[in-house]
Structure formats: C-alpha cells, structure tokens
C-alpha cells in the first residue's frame, strides 16, 4: 500500500506542476511513475547529497518532455529541489525548466528534449564506463562499476539517431546499458499506429540487444524482475519494453493524445486525485510517511559511496600511480608535459594539408593524454584521426582508444556528448565538414551544455575538388558559427593547426570545431611571420603594412590566407600598402577587448576585404560592407580544386580588383 501511494505521489506532483504552469506534459510521468519508482528506490546506486559521485549509476530521461517525472523523483529522493521549485515549473529562472538542463538542476545528467539525443547520450556514458573500467579496474578493485539507465519514449525510438546509437551499443555489447521503453502507444497526433508499426522487439534483437517485455508497467513485481534480469546480463545492452498507459489515473484523459502535451485541467486533476485515492487537500503536499520512504535513498546512497570510498582507499594503496591518474582524469587535469612534443613545422611553400598536420599533432599529444579517445564516421584515413599504435575500442577490448563509428555521424555526435558528460574522457569525432549537418543537433547540445568535445571537420571547402557540390561545404562554417558557445577554428596552415589543438586541449571550456583542408597549403615560416600562437586571439596581424596606417586590410581564413598574402605583395608593387590579417576564429576574436579589436581592424581603414571559400554572409561585420567580401554564395561544382578557385573568383587577381575598385573611391 505504501509503495502504491509513493507511486501516486509522483503522478500527482507531476500533474499539479503542469497544471499550475498551464503548460507541459503530464501523461508520460503519470504512466511511467511505477517503473521509475522501482528503478530509483530499489536499483539505482545514487547519492542525493553528492550527485556527482563518480561511481553513481547514470540516469537519462531521454523523453525530456516528461521532465516532471525527473523533477518529482529528485525532490522526493532528497536532491536539491524543494516543493517551491516544483511550483515554479517552467517559470523564468526556476530550477525546473520545461526540459531537463545539465548544470542547471542538481541530479540532471544531461540536457534532453530533442528526442533520441538522450538515448544516444546514454550509449556514450555506457561506453565511457566500459572504457574506464578496463583501464583502471584491477582484480578485487572494481572502482568503475556502474550502470547507465535511460527512459525512452516512442518518439525517441522513431528518431533515426536511436537506430545509429542502438546499433553501436549492440555491436559494442555495452551490457551495463539498460533502457526502459515507455510503450504507451500515444503521440501528439494520436495513436502511434498512425506512423509507427514496426516490431520493436525484433528491431532491437537485430541490434544484438537483450529484449524483455513487461506487459503491465504498473506491476512493480514484473518491473523488478525485468531489471534484475537486465542487470545480470552484462554481455548485451537491454531494452525493457514496458507497456504503460499515458496519463494513468486520469478518468477522462488516460490513454489519450490530450494527456501527452497539455494540462489535465483543474476538474480532471481533482477527479484524478479521487481515482488514485489521494487524500491530500492541499496542492504540492506529500505525506510524511511517503517522503520518509523516498528519503531512504539518502542513507542508501551514502552507504554506497562510503563503501566505494573504502574500496578506493585500498586501491590507492595497492595501485598508487593508477589512483593518481584516475583522480586527475576525474578532475579534468592534464599532465604538465602534454604538449612537450609540439614544435612548429618548418616553413614550406609546397606545404601540407591542414588535415595532415592535425593528424600529426593529434598523435604527438595522444601519448600524454591517455583519456583522449575518439574516431570518425568511417573516414579515419581521410580525416587523419586515428591514434597510431592504439587499439580499436571493441567488445573484446574496451580499453581501445580508436572508436569506429561507421557511417553514423548523428549517433557519433550524441555519443561523444555522453562520453564527455560521464567524465574521465576527452572525446573527439571527425567527418567531412559538409556532413556536420548530420551532427548539428548534437553539436548544438554540446554547446548548450558547455561540454569539452572536439570536432575534426576536414575537406572544408571547394578545395575538396572533384567530388562536387554534394561534398563541398558552402554554408557550413556560417551555420556552425551561429551556434552560441561553439568555437570554430579554421587554421591557415600547419602551425595554426597545431595552435588550434593546443587551444582546444589546454584552454577551451566548451566544444571546439576545426575546419581543415584536404589540399596542401603553404606553411608560413615562423621566423619571418607573426607567431601562430596568436591564434588564441582569434585574429592577428600576419603581414604588417609599411606605412603608419594601412591602405587596405585583407582578412583571410584557412586556405585563403596564403592567397591574401600573395595579393598584398602584388598590391605593394602598385603602391597600395595592404595589411593581412589571419582570422581563424570569429568567436575567439569577438572575446577580445575593443582595444585589441581596434588594433587589428582599425575603424578608420575604409577598405577591408574578407576572403573565404564559403558564404560571405556575416563577414560584413568585419569588413563593414557586403560588397568587400570574396567568397561563394552558390553551390560548388565538380572539377580539380585549382580550376574551382578560378571559376569562383577566389584568386589573387580578384582581391586586387576588389581593392582597386574601392581605392579609386576613397
């Protein structure tokens, strides 16, 4: 009886919060209350008073629209939420926003809402647990030993990202990943039968998952039995298909689409309380015996953590170097010598592709950053992102550092986020820049959460050449630059590429995206030009004018910087003294103070020309004029890259002509 009242407390609190906000999704929390209660009170290893304890079980509410399920659980089990926080559901500045937000509310492991993302995050968390466990665990010392639980909805499984992530989880045999699938068969438009009639059991069996069925999600005995079976199978991830009734307890809205995304209504809420025999007259009121029952999670969690701390003390005595390394990784600290092998590339007119330089730098730093782990979407030979001498991560060797994601950019992006959220790993992922579109939702969420994830995007312009417009990014740099919190870096040569990695590893606090060339670009001689270390400023003067004030400023990025340098030399012969500015990162430049920005791009210099092999939109903020931008505002075409640069007018001659046109009018 007490357990049933505890389950109803979750339902009522969730419905009341949605009703007070006049906004939200009451149906899912009401339907999944029983399975969630069983999971949180009987299986999950967590400490409400220390939500970031490293060996806690992870819980992901992938069905983030049902956020009140999570907030109710957090309050009831003793996290840093009060009833007043539930009353402020979906209100400005509250701890209970419409969808769970990482770092905003204690106990929330990841930001969810875009369906499928949380599911894939959970795969990344389980991957990180498996990887770190094999690296650090020793016989009798399981210091990394926890499960990742996820509650997913019909919508999560409809989204394509769930296919990519589930396929990888099955391939990797991530046996400590357990998904409770809320099979309520209702979506916003009505029955899921309108668009979703696949056999979920066969689908996940095909992925290599263990599939369990709970015919009645309100039967806590059946849920317990399924979770026990799931936990005992560590050779396969498990999905527990849990048949539930959306809006359970609401006499007139149970099993209806209206219970999905709108409040029950005051009269229906009262009828629901009567149906569930909820005797509390006041809203947001929880009987003391119910609260005491839930709050037992605090003492249980503290016991779990204390036991682990004792284990870790013994581990540290027996394996002091490993324990020190473990603590360092958990704190996100690097060895002081992590960059000791980094030295500038020799100046070379023939040069090298920045993707090749990136690969060399990656392998130099990977020796000293053991938690640097990543891979590419079946493009490692092209993106140069394989760690040489390191093994592949596989079901037979979780300690491997090279991740083979296959052609799954969308899943890769969200899995990287899950790894970063788990802690202890520094993840990177790679593909061609044009395919960053497949990753955009995950990149956006990484920026929203401030996660330290590195994206290596190569083949970054029409310099790709013969593959043509389907593979030639035009608008992609602009679309990435539009994401708040994401630092985009397009280095001009091998040395700026080295500095891009140095910044991303050593200084960046959030995600960083590299934009790298397929084609060779000249390597600037560091003894004759401004040091590439200025990259961290976002833009810097690469070629200084001879006069007191430049006649024109040429602003280039990436593979177009050397074109700007050549144009400046030619302009000098025409008595036009041009400054060349390398601007590898808008974001980093915008972070500098106005004095530095004025130093690099003085307002009183009328002629400023930008040169970049992509859309010109946005460059006017630095050139002060749309008609002094050189770039591409239509799709590319298939031809050798040298011909394409001429075809699209990204040439020395075009720059000179643009400057001369303006020079006449100054």
GUNULUM-371836 format. One record per residue (C-alpha): residue in one letter; z, y, x. Coordinates in steps of 0.5 Angstrom, whole numbers, plus 500, padded with zeros to 3 digits. Last residue first. Example, Ala and Ser with C-alpha at 12.3 -4.5 7.8 and 13.67 -1.06 7.14 Angstrom:
BEGIN
S514498527
A516491525
***
This chain:
BEGIN
X398613577
X391612573
X387609579
X393605582
X393601575
X386599575
X387598583
X393593582
X389589576
X383588581
X387586587
X391581583
X385578580
X382578587
X388574590
X387569584
X390567578
X383568574
X383562569
X377559572
X379561579
X386557578
X382552575
X377551580
X383550585
X386545581
X380540580
X378540573
X380538566
X382544562
X388549560
X391551554
X391559552
X395564554
X395563562
X398568567
X397575570
X401580567
X400588568
X397589561
X404587558
X407593561
X414594564
X413589569
X420586569
X421585561
X413585560
X414578563
X416575557
X410572554
X405571560
X404564559
X403560565
X401560572
X405566574
X403572577
X407579575
X404585577
X409592577
X405598578
X410604576
X415604581
X420609579
X424603575
X426600582
X425592582
X429589588
X434595589
X434596581
X436589580
X441589585
X444596583
X444593575
X448587577
X446580578
X446575572
X439577570
X436575577
X440568576
X437567569
X430569571
X429564576
X424563582
X423571582
X419572589
X418579590
X412582594
X412589596
X405592596
X403598600
X396600598
X392603604
X386598602
X387594608
X394593605
X391591599
X389585602
X396583605
X399584598
X394579595
X395574600
X403575599
X401574591
X397568592
X403565596
X408566590
X403563585
X406556587
X413558584
X414565582
X411571583
X412579582
X407583586
X410590586
X406597587
X406603591
X412601595
X417606597
X419609604
X413606606
X412599610
X413595604
X417589604
X415582603
X420577600
X424582596
X429578592
X429574585
X434569582
X440571586
X441564588
X434564591
X437569597
X438563601
X430563602
X431567608
X427573608
X420572612
X418571619
X424566622
X424563615
X416561616
X414560609
X412553607
X405553604
X404550597
X401543596
X399540589
X404537584
X409543584
X416543581
X420547575
X427545576
X432545570
X439547571
X445545566
X451548567
X456551572
X452551578
X454553584
X454547589
X449542586
X444546582
X445552588
X444547594
X438544590
X435550588
X436552596
X432546598
X426548593
X426555596
X425552603
X420547600
X416553597
X416558591
X421555587
X421555580
X428555577
X431555570
X438556569
X440553562
X446557558
X441560553
X435557552
X429561552
X428560559
X426553557
X421555552
X418560557
X417555562
X414550557
X408555554
X403553559
X404546561
X398542563
X399535561
X395535555
X390540557
X387536563
X389530567
X384533572
X389539575
X396538575
X396545579
X395547571
X402548571
X409544573
X407537575
X414536576
X420537572
X427535575
X433536570
X440537573
X446536568
X452539569
X454540562
X455547559
X456544552
X451549549
X446548555
X447540555
X445541547
X439545548
X437540554
X438534549
X434538543
X428539548
X427532551
X421531548
X418538550
X420536557
X414532557
X410538559
X414539565
X413532568
X419527568
X426527571
X433526570
X439528574
X447526573
X453527577
X458522575
X465522574
X466525567
X464522560
X461528558
X456528564
X454521562
X453522555
X449528557
X444524561
X444519555
X441525551
X436527556
X434520557
X433518550
X428523549
X424522555
X423515554
X418512557
X422507562
X429510563
X430506570
X436509573
X437509580
X444509582
X446501582
X453500581
X452497574
X448491578
X446485574
X445489567
X441494571
X442500575
X437500581
X439499588
X440505593
X436505599
X432511597
X434515592
X428515587
X426522584
X420523587
X417526581
X410522581
X413515584
X419516579
X415517573
X417511568
X422516565
X426518571
X432517575
X439519575
X446518579
X449523584
X456520584
X456518591
X455525593
X454524601
X448520602
X445523596
X444530599
X439528604
X435523599
X435529594
X432534599
X427529601
X425528594
X425536592
X420537598
X415532595
X416535588
X415542592
X408540594
X407541602
X405546606
X398547609
X400554612
X406551615
X413554616
X418549619
X423546613
X430549613
X436544614
X440540609
X443534613
X450537612
X450539605
X455534602
X459536608
X465539604
X465532600
X464535593
X469536587
X468534580
X475533578
X474526576
X470525582
X475527587
X480523584
X476517584
X474518592
X482519593
X483512589
X477509593
X480511600
X487509598
X486502596
X492498596
X497504595
X492507590
X491501586
X499500585
X499508583
X493507578
X496501575
X503505574
X498511571
X495506566
X501503564
X503510562
X497512559
X497506554
X504508553
X503515551
X497513547
X502508543
X507514542
X502519540
X498514535
X505513532
X503520529
X499516523
X505512520
X509519521
X504523517
X504518512
X511517511
X512525511
X507526505
X501530507
X499537503
X493540504
X493542497
X499542493
X500537487
X501531492
X501525487
X494522490
X493516485
X486515488
X483516481
X487522480
X486525486
X478524485
X479527478
X482533481
X476534486
X471533480
X475539477
X475543483
X467542485
X465536489
X463540495
X456539497
X452535502
X452528501
X456527495
X450530491
X446524493
X450520489
X454513491
X461516488
X459523485
X462522478
X469518479
X470521486
X474515490
X468514495
X464520496
X459515499
X460508498
X460503504
X457497507
X459497514
X453494519
X457493525
X453494531
X455491538
X453492545
X452485549
X455482554
X462484553
X463480547
X471480545
X471487543
X465486538
X469480535
X476484534
X472490531
X469485526
X476482524
X479489523
X473491519
X474485515
X481486514
X480493512
X476492506
X474498504
X467498508
X465492504
X460487506
X462488513
X456485518
X456484525
X450485530
X450483537
X445487540
X439485544
X434490542
X431485537
X438484534
X438491533
X432491529
X433485526
X440487523
X437494521
X431491516
X427497515
X427500508
X428507510
X423512506
X425513499
X430507500
X435511503
X437513496
X437521494
X434527498
X440528502
X441521504
X444515501
X444508503
X452508505
X451504511
X455507515
X454504522
X460503526
X457502533
X461499539
X459500546
X463496551
X458491552
X453495555
X447490556
X443494560
X437492556
X441493549
X443499551
X436501553
X433499546
X439503543
X437509546
X430509545
X431507538
X436512536
X432518539
X427516534
X431519528
X432514522
X438511526
X442517526
X440519519
X443512516
X449514519
X453513526
X460512528
X461511535
X466507539
X466507547
X470502550
X475503556
X476499563
X476504569
X482503573
X481495572
X486493578
X487486578
X481484582
X478491584
X475496580
X472502583
X464502583
X463497578
X468500573
X464507575
X457504573
X460501567
X464507564
X458511566
X453507562
X458507556
X458514556
X451515556
X450510550
X455514547
X451520548
X445516545
X449515538
X451523539
X444525539
X441521533
X442526528
X442534531
X450535528
X454533534
X457536540
X461531544
X468528546
X472532540
X479531542
X481538542
X476543539
X472548542
X470544549
X465540545
X463542538
X464538532
X459540526
X461545521
X466549525
X474546525
X477550531
X476557527
X473563530
X469564523
X470559518
X467552517
X474549516
X479554516
X484550511
X483545516
X486549522
X492551517
X493544517
X494544524
X490541530
X492540537
X492532536
X497529532
X494523529
X493526522
X490532525
X485529529
X483524524
X482529519
X478533524
X474527525
X473526518
X472533516
X466533521
X461529516
X455533518
X456530525
X454523524
X454522531
X462522531
X463519538
X469516540
X471515547
X477510549
X481513554
X481511561
X480519564
X486522560
X482528557
X486528550
X493528553
X498529547
X493525542
X493519547
X487514546
X486507546
X482506540
X484499536
X489499531
X490507529
X483510530
X479504529
X482502522
X483509520
X475510521
X473504518
X477506511
X475513511
X468512512
X466513505
X470519504
X468522510
X461521509
X461524502
X465530503
X459534507
X460542508
X460548504
X465551499
X470552504
X476551500
X472545497
X470542504
X477542506
X479539500
X474533500
X476532508
X484532506
X483528500
X479522504
X483522510
X489522506
X486516502
X486512508
X493513509
X495511502
X491505503
X495503509
X502505506
X500500500
***
